[in-house]
Amino acid sequence: MEIAAKVVVITGGASGLGAANVQQLQAAGAKVAILDVNADAGNALAAQSGGNAVFIHTDVTDADHTEAALTRVYDTFGAVHIAINCAGIGQPAYAASKAGVVGMTLPIARELAAFGIRVMTIAPGIFDTPMLAGLPEPARESLGASVPCPPRLGQPDEFASLARYIIESPMLNGETIRLDGALRLAPR
């Protein structure tokens, strides 16, 4: 899919992995709706866009809030062509929600194929995002060193590069791609 002039919705788009996607897809000519609970960061990111992005305060755990946000996206841009979901929180809830997403990827891809809609999932490992920023530096270094190859934290622009590649590669559909340097976290 050509990215230029497409409308992209990015949940969790105000920081970390989501913000990297906002920046990369805007650079490719997309119009971006940043959905997030962090109004300060979201508004600041949208202000840097030159008019190609809008921030919409959204709590994606609330269906009515999310529906209202999507209605605003349609009112602003007239369509949604690409959706990237980067919102995430605490390890057990995060793991459960991500397991659900992985389990739904192939069935939803098959269900929506008749409409020309592709569904892909990226399963990221440990990335250098604001979620990890509060950790002491020795803990961050230890986490990065635990990644088999490369032995470091992932960078948000690496996630965004994979998302862009998926968008531009029409044969990718119904699959989960691990982006984790072969890391498998042990239980706490």
C-alpha positions as CSV (number, residue, x, y, z in Angstrom):
1,M,0.0,0.0,0.0
2,E,1.2,3.5,-0.8
3,I,1.5,5.5,2.4
4,A,1.4,9.0,0.9
5,A,-2.0,10.7,1.5
6,K,-3.4,7.8,3.5
7,V,-5.0,8.3,6.9
8,V,-3.4,6.5,9.8
9,V,-4.9,6.0,13.3
10,I,-2.3,5.3,16.0
11,T,-3.4,4.3,19.5
12,G,-0.7,5.0,22.1
13,G,0.6,7.5,19.5
14,A,1.8,10.2,21.9
15,S,5.1,8.5,23.0
16,G,7.4,5.6,22.6
17,L,6.6,3.1,19.8
18,G,3.4,5.0,18.7
19,A,5.2,8.3,18.4
20,A,7.9,6.7,16.3
21,N,5.2,5.5,13.9
22,V,3.6,8.9,13.8
23,Q,6.9,10.5,12.8
24,Q,7.9,7.9,10.2
25,L,4.5,7.7,8.6
26,Q,4.1,11.5,8.5
27,A,7.5,11.6,6.8
28,A,6.1,9.2,4.2
29,G,3.2,11.6,3.5
30,A,0.4,10.1,5.7
31,K,-2.1,12.1,7.7
32,V,-2.1,10.8,11.2
33,A,-4.6,10.7,14.1
34,I,-2.8,10.3,17.4
35,L,-5.1,8.6,20.0
36,D,-3.7,8.6,23.5
37,V,-4.4,9.6,27.1
38,N,-1.3,11.8,27.3
39,A,-2.6,15.1,26.1
40,D,0.6,17.1,26.6
41,A,2.7,14.8,24.6
42,G,0.0,14.2,22.0
43,N,-0.7,17.8,21.4
44,A,3.1,18.6,21.2
45,L,3.6,15.8,18.6
46,A,0.6,17.0,16.5
47,A,1.9,20.6,16.6
48,Q,5.1,19.4,15.0
49,S,3.3,17.9,12.1
50,G,2.7,20.9,10.0
51,G,-1.0,20.2,9.9
52,N,-0.8,16.5,8.9
53,A,-1.7,15.2,12.4
54,V,-4.4,15.7,15.0
55,F,-4.3,14.6,18.6
56,I,-7.5,13.1,20.0
57,H,-7.6,12.4,23.8
58,T,-8.7,8.8,23.9
59,D,-8.9,6.0,26.5
60,V,-8.9,2.9,24.4
61,T,-10.2,0.8,27.3
62,D,-13.5,2.7,27.0
63,A,-15.5,1.6,23.9
64,D,-17.6,4.7,23.8
65,H,-14.6,6.9,24.1
66,T,-12.9,5.0,21.3
67,E,-15.9,5.2,19.0
68,A,-16.2,9.0,19.6
69,A,-12.5,9.3,18.7
70,L,-12.9,7.4,15.5
71,T,-15.9,9.5,14.5
72,R,-13.7,12.6,15.0
73,V,-11.0,11.0,12.8
74,Y,-13.6,10.5,10.0
75,D,-14.9,14.0,10.5
76,T,-11.4,15.4,10.2
77,F,-9.8,13.3,7.5
78,G,-12.8,11.5,5.9
79,A,-11.4,8.0,6.1
80,V,-9.2,5.5,7.9
81,H,-6.8,3.4,5.8
82,I,-4.3,2.2,8.4
83,A,-4.6,1.4,12.1
84,I,-1.6,0.8,14.4
85,N,-2.3,-0.1,18.0
86,C,0.6,0.7,20.4
87,A,-1.3,1.4,23.6
88,G,-0.2,-0.8,26.5
89,I,0.3,-1.1,30.4
90,G,1.2,-3.6,33.5
91,Q,2.8,-7.1,32.6
92,P,-0.1,-9.5,33.3
93,A,-2.8,-7.4,31.7
94,Y,-0.5,-6.5,28.9
95,A,0.4,-10.1,28.3
96,A,-3.3,-11.2,28.3
97,S,-4.3,-8.5,25.9
98,K,-1.4,-9.2,23.5
99,A,-2.2,-13.0,23.6
100,G,-5.7,-12.1,22.6
101,V,-4.5,-10.0,19.7
102,V,-2.1,-12.7,18.5
103,G,-5.0,-15.3,18.7
104,M,-7.3,-13.0,16.6
105,T,-4.8,-12.0,13.9
106,L,-5.3,-14.8,11.5
107,P,-9.1,-15.3,11.9
108,I,-9.7,-11.6,11.5
109,A,-7.4,-11.4,8.5
110,R,-9.4,-14.2,6.8
111,E,-12.7,-12.5,7.8
112,L,-11.7,-9.1,6.4
113,A,-9.8,-10.4,3.3
114,A,-13.0,-10.0,1.1
115,F,-12.9,-6.3,1.8
116,G,-9.2,-5.9,1.0
117,I,-8.2,-5.4,4.6
118,R,-5.0,-7.0,5.9
119,V,-4.3,-7.7,9.6
120,M,-0.8,-8.0,11.0
121,T,0.6,-8.1,14.5
122,I,4.0,-7.0,15.8
123,A,5.1,-8.6,19.1
124,P,7.7,-6.3,20.4
125,G,10.3,-7.2,23.0
126,I,11.9,-4.7,25.4
127,F,12.0,-1.2,23.8
128,D,13.5,2.0,25.0
129,T,10.2,3.8,25.6
130,P,8.8,6.1,28.3
131,M,7.4,3.0,30.0
132,L,11.0,2.0,30.8
133,A,12.4,5.5,31.3
134,G,11.5,5.5,35.1
135,L,13.8,2.5,35.7
136,P,17.3,3.1,37.2
137,E,20.0,3.0,34.5
138,P,21.5,-0.2,35.9
139,A,18.1,-1.9,35.5
140,R,17.8,-0.6,32.0
141,E,21.3,-1.8,31.1
142,S,20.5,-5.2,32.6
143,L,17.3,-5.5,30.6
144,G,19.1,-4.6,27.4
145,A,21.9,-7.0,28.1
146,S,19.4,-9.8,28.5
147,V,18.4,-9.6,24.8
148,P,20.3,-12.3,22.9
149,C,21.1,-10.4,19.7
150,P,21.5,-7.5,19.6
151,P,22.1,-7.2,23.4
152,R,20.3,-3.8,23.9
153,L,16.9,-2.3,24.2
154,G,15.0,-2.0,20.9
155,Q,14.6,1.5,19.5
156,P,11.1,2.9,18.7
157,D,12.2,3.7,15.1
158,E,13.0,0.0,14.6
159,F,9.4,-0.8,15.5
160,A,8.1,2.0,13.2
161,S,10.3,0.7,10.3
162,L,8.8,-2.8,10.6
163,A,5.3,-1.3,10.7
164,R,6.0,0.7,7.6
165,Y,7.4,-2.3,5.8
166,I,4.3,-4.3,6.7
167,I,2.1,-1.5,5.3
168,E,4.0,-1.4,2.0
169,S,4.2,-5.2,1.6
170,P,0.9,-6.4,0.2
171,M,1.5,-10.2,0.7
172,L,2.0,-9.9,4.5
173,N,-1.3,-10.8,6.1
174,G,-2.6,-12.8,9.0
175,E,0.8,-13.2,10.7
176,T,2.5,-12.2,14.0
177,I,6.1,-11.0,13.7
178,R,8.2,-11.1,16.8
179,L,10.5,-8.0,17.1
180,D,12.5,-9.0,20.2
181,G,16.0,-10.0,19.4
182,A,15.1,-13.6,20.4
183,L,14.3,-12.5,24.0
184,R,11.9,-14.6,26.0
185,L,11.1,-13.1,29.4
186,A,11.2,-15.4,32.4
187,P,8.4,-15.1,35.0
188,R,9.0,-12.7,37.9
